[in-house]
Amino acid sequence: MEQNRRNYSKEQDGILREIEQSGKRPTLLLHACCAPCSSYVLEHLARFFSISVLYYNPNIEPESEYDKRKAELQRLIDSMPLENEVTLLPCEYHNQAFREISKGLEDVPEGGERCLACFRLRLRRAAEEAKRRGFDYFTTSLSISPLKNAEALNRIGEEVGKELGVTHLPSDFKKKDGYKRSLELSREYDLYRQDYCGCVFSKIQRDREKEDAVCR
């Protein structure tokens, strides 16, 4: 029921207060989907954590688009005057992994089971990297998008974190004008903002919507 719905933004606020009071700076592995979505997240979290960014997005096609978004993310990290240093971790392009989890789900509308499988693919990799590298927390920038299901992202993050033994940082970064701030930072740093989530299926859907708009 609606009354039992969790407030992930408020939960994160409580964790950040505890970190601030402790005087310590834990490590955070941030899965990042792109520079615009990461901008506010980095601004918001950099004073609390030592952050390493993992750009693991095998859903993005074509590879030139993947490389373009990765380059913009690196440019943002190099440009933003953050309170603590942020590093971008090396990560290979592995589109076949996304293709495999999409089998049988090619025609599912955006936001459905294919997207949930994609979330799990990326969050699992983030949790695995966080575990392997000894990070205190991991999370993703994906929840800043109004089009992404924050409840599903947090549920999946908690599941893979519990399975692998690494702590998931709850988030709903769109809250408290986080999405609005990401738009402001995107303008400030002249960031490339794509008009589809990244996968070939979302691009087909977006192209179809554009054609329908022209025909009206």
HUKA-V9598 format. One line per field, one symbol per residue. ss: DSSP state (H for helix, E for strand, L for the rest). burial: # if it has 9 or more other ideal C-beta (glycine too) atoms within 8 Angstrom, else .. Layout:
ss=???
burial=???
This chain:
ss=LHHHLLLHHHHHHHHHHHHHHHLLLLEEEEELLLHHHHHHHHHHHLLLLEEEEELLLLLLLLHHHHHHHHHHHHHHHHHLLLLLLEEEELLLLLHHHHHHHHLLLLLLLLLLHHHHHHHHHHHHHHHHHHHHHLLLEEEEHHHHLLLLLHHHHHHHHHHHHHHHLLEELLLLLLLLLHHHHHHHHHHHLLLLLLLLLLLHHHHHHHHHHHHHHHHL
burial=.......##.##..##..#......##################.##.##############...######.######..#.#.#.#.##.....#.##..##..#....#.#.##################...#.#########..#.#####.###.##..#.#.#######...##.###.##..#.#..#.#.##.###.##..........
